[in-house]
Amino acid sequence: MNHKKHITRLSRRANQPTKLKKAIKLKRAPKGPLIDITYRYAELNFPVSTQETNKAEMIISPPSGCSDVIVTLAGFDLKYQDDDHHIARIHVDTGVAELGGGQIKLTAWASFHDQNYDDPWLGSVDLMVQFLIR
């Protein structure tokens, strides 16, 4: 098998199903029937790194009356800075935590490396953040 170019970029977009979801229930949740669901997209960027795993964070404020937050991986884009790499591992994960004071921290981790772990890579993770309002 003769390949002139090796894959150096992989992407996954929102129209493809995923089972990666993280959720938290806010402590100040009002009781009663569900009134509304709002959402927003968040892009977390990974700087150039030669580390096996990279982490990105973002702090957001949920809308007033929000009782639950659900974070879903909507897509990712990881790539090497230069050409000709064989990919040994790709792993993407997300997290969400209530910080207090009406703020939520979104976290994404990505692992992306070839056989010798020494090549610089960068990328981003797209998250869909759903807010359940009661």
C-alpha positions as CSV (number, residue, x, y, z in Angstrom):
1,M,0.0,0.0,0.0
2,N,1.6,3.2,-1.1
3,H,0.4,6.4,0.5
4,K,1.8,9.7,-0.6
5,K,0.3,11.7,2.3
6,H,-0.5,10.5,5.8
7,I,-3.5,11.9,7.7
8,T,-2.4,14.8,9.8
9,R,-5.8,16.3,10.7
10,L,-9.0,14.7,12.0
11,S,-12.3,16.4,12.7
12,R,-15.6,15.4,14.1
13,R,-18.6,17.8,13.7
14,A,-21.9,18.2,15.4
15,N,-24.0,16.3,12.9
16,Q,-22.3,13.0,13.9
17,P,-23.7,11.2,17.0
18,T,-21.7,11.0,20.1
19,K,-22.1,9.5,23.6
20,L,-19.7,11.8,25.3
21,K,-21.8,13.9,27.7
22,K,-21.2,15.5,31.1
23,A,-23.8,17.1,33.3
24,I,-24.1,18.8,36.6
25,K,-27.1,19.8,38.7
26,L,-26.7,23.2,40.2
27,K,-27.2,23.5,44.0
28,R,-29.5,26.6,43.7
29,A,-31.9,24.8,41.3
30,P,-35.5,26.1,41.7
31,K,-38.2,23.4,41.9
32,G,-41.1,23.1,39.5
33,P,-41.7,22.2,35.9
34,L,-39.2,22.7,33.1
35,I,-39.7,26.0,31.4
36,D,-37.0,26.4,28.8
37,I,-33.8,24.9,27.4
38,T,-31.2,27.3,26.0
39,Y,-27.8,26.4,24.6
40,R,-24.6,27.9,23.4
41,Y,-21.5,26.6,21.7
42,A,-18.1,27.0,23.3
43,E,-14.8,26.5,21.5
44,L,-11.8,25.6,23.7
45,N,-8.4,25.9,22.1
46,F,-5.3,23.9,22.8
47,P,-2.0,25.8,22.3
48,V,0.9,24.2,20.4
49,S,2.4,21.4,22.6
50,T,4.5,18.3,22.5
51,Q,2.8,16.9,25.6
52,E,0.8,13.7,25.2
53,T,-2.3,15.3,26.8
54,N,-3.3,18.9,26.7
55,K,-6.0,20.8,28.7
56,A,-8.1,23.8,27.9
57,E,-10.6,25.6,30.2
58,M,-13.3,28.3,29.9
59,I,-15.4,29.9,32.6
60,I,-19.0,30.9,31.7
61,S,-22.1,32.2,33.5
62,P,-25.4,30.3,33.0
63,P,-28.6,32.2,32.4
64,S,-30.8,33.2,35.4
65,G,-33.0,30.3,36.7
66,C,-30.7,27.6,35.3
67,S,-31.1,24.3,37.2
68,D,-29.0,21.9,35.2
69,V,-26.1,22.1,32.7
70,I,-25.4,19.5,30.2
71,V,-22.1,19.6,28.1
72,T,-21.8,17.5,24.9
73,L,-18.8,17.1,22.7
74,A,-19.9,18.7,19.4
75,G,-16.6,18.3,17.5
76,F,-12.9,18.5,17.6
77,D,-10.0,19.5,15.3
78,L,-6.6,18.2,16.2
79,K,-3.6,18.5,13.9
80,Y,0.2,18.3,13.8
81,Q,2.2,21.4,13.0
82,D,4.1,19.7,10.2
83,D,3.5,16.9,7.7
84,D,3.9,13.1,7.5
85,H,2.8,11.5,10.8
86,H,1.2,8.2,11.7
87,I,-1.3,8.6,14.4
88,A,-1.0,6.4,17.4
89,R,-3.6,7.8,19.8
90,I,-6.5,10.3,19.7
91,H,-8.6,10.8,22.9
92,V,-10.9,13.7,23.7
93,D,-12.8,14.2,27.0
94,T,-14.9,17.0,28.6
95,G,-15.8,18.1,32.1
96,V,-18.0,20.6,33.8
97,A,-17.9,21.9,37.3
98,E,-19.9,24.5,39.3
99,L,-17.5,27.2,40.7
100,G,-20.0,29.1,42.8
101,G,-20.9,32.7,42.4
102,G,-23.0,31.9,39.3
103,Q,-20.0,30.5,37.3
104,I,-19.3,27.2,35.6
105,K,-16.0,25.9,34.4
106,L,-15.9,23.9,31.2
107,T,-12.8,21.7,30.7
108,A,-11.6,19.7,27.7
109,W,-8.6,17.3,27.5
110,A,-7.1,15.9,24.3
111,S,-4.4,13.3,23.7
112,F,-2.9,13.3,20.2
113,H,0.4,11.7,19.4
114,D,2.3,9.6,17.0
115,Q,4.7,6.7,17.8
116,N,7.4,8.7,19.5
117,Y,5.5,11.4,21.4
118,D,7.7,14.3,20.3
119,D,5.9,16.2,17.6
120,P,4.1,19.5,18.2
121,W,0.3,19.5,17.8
122,L,-2.5,21.9,18.4
123,G,-6.3,21.9,18.1
124,S,-9.7,22.8,19.5
125,V,-12.7,21.2,21.0
126,D,-16.3,22.3,20.3
127,L,-18.8,21.9,23.1
128,M,-22.6,22.3,23.1
129,V,-23.6,23.6,26.5
130,Q,-27.3,23.2,27.3
131,F,-29.0,25.1,30.2
132,L,-32.2,23.7,31.6
133,I,-34.3,26.6,33.1
134,R,-37.1,26.0,35.5
